[in-house]
């Protein structure tokens, strides 16, 4: 995917109405609420610690106007002791604040990451077709880290520094209102500048996080596709694409740095100018006898104590803007509607029995139509008017040209997608009334492109077993491996079935991965089995052995098998020909060979009519 394409997809995905930073951050409240007591305690401790810093100037005033002016050595030592105690107390309180926020903020981050992962698992497949994996990864890592840092630092210190500035301002005005007004004069200009800065910084922060997501996607795709990259010698073009994205991230980060430097400069300059003016005016007042030296020292000390709270406003606002952007990106995923785990209604046993009698047992498609969510409005549906009945215990082969909709049809059975019209029944039960958990307990699948996880062989295979103590029984695993003719090569692995297969199972051959995927499909003895050309990577001898073992499994289940070769078709009791998203013919293999020219052409490798699907419009998959 090119940089332009990624940017366009990102703009379409993030085109929602932007919220203010405060509204975005308020959405964190459900996750923060369980730890609110500890965070509030930490905030109170930090406020007390920060306010101690403005007490120091008052001690200095007493020290200068009292013991120093009267040359009282004992008073000087006493004042030094007070200052030492205040410093130690401030340090201890800030340490306590850090201890108080560490555990709850980590808990909030963990809860948010868990919520995101669980929600992503419940999102429809169409969502994952549309979103790049790198964007999801960056939201689960970088964005959540920004949100945790916001809870640890800016959230508390915007409050703490605000209270400190307010208390310090009151004390300044109380000591000498004229000097206080001079020092507080930059407040309004600073508020205006910070408001403009926050709006601009929020936009740039959003762009930076989106670009990091795109960069993560490129890295992930390059790692997973390293064999293709090396095989076709495309490392230079991939490196060029990576450099372009990395350069874009660098440009955006420099833009963030320039904005932050500008606000930091303004926040430093204006208070310093005000402090210089107050110093000149205060010196004149001391010389005229209108102000004591201790008051001027306390006044300037307090102004210096307020310097960090004022200087840090831009930095804290920048972190808050980045956190608000991260919150927007996080909730973009959580706001995606998840599939309903429960069906729209629950049948009673009598109603289910009546429906079973009316709809018939086995796997039934009635007027099924399906259109992909991202298809153009004027594109034809991938499937239209599909009527098919796979009888209980029957194996139905699904045959069709590339793009005719075979894979799309098989994806509807385990509810990876839901039909846009019509209905599918399993033993008379409407699939739409079943939760996805129930449907997938009844249906097992094996895809042409097998996906294995970074786990052991046994863990990958037993993923298809039903939950329960019998699922871990060695005999269950051995039976599944035997059906897939995988016992021999698994036994030859360094740790047999306990051997890790690595990411995507790339340490195994294509045929070995397919056999493990087939073992995973049959290990749970499913009532319905959907196989999408699961033997395409096997040599003819291994294929023959797998088919012989598979016949015993197919004899006890209702199966729909996508087939491209006559040897796979011969596993089936009947064959359905899918053409242009419709069922064109149903019959036995020999019957269709005699009566249907398109089927005969497909089985012989000759030219046929082919399919429409996404090749013409939205594309059957």
Secondary structure by P-SEA (a helix, b strand, c coil): ccaaaaaaaaaaaaccccccaaaaaaccccccccaaaaaaaaaaaaaaaaaaaaaaaaaaaaaaacccccccaaaaaaaaaaaaaaaaaaaaaaaaaaaaaaaaaaaaaaaaaaaaaaaaaaccaaaaacccaaaaaaaacaaaaaaaaaaacaaaaaaaaaaaaaaaaaaaaaacaaaaaaaacaaaaaaaaaaaaaaaaaaaaaaaaaaaaaaaaaaaaaaaaaaaaaaacaaaaaaaaaaaaaaaaaaaaaaaaaaaaaaaaaaacaaaaaaaaaaaaaaaaaaaccccaaaaaaaaaaaaaaaaaaaaaaaaaaaaaaaaaaaaaaaaaaacccccccccccccaaaaaaaaaaacccbbbcbbbbbcccccccccccccbbbbbbcccbbbbbbbcccccaaaaaaaaacccccccccccccccccccccaaaaaaaccccccccccccccaaaaaacccccccccccaaaaaaaaaaacaaaaaaacccccccccccccccccaaaaaaaaaaaaacccccbbbbccccccccaaaaaaaaaaaaaaaaacccccccccaaaaaaccbbbbbccccccccccaaaaaaccaaaaaaaaccccccccccccccccc
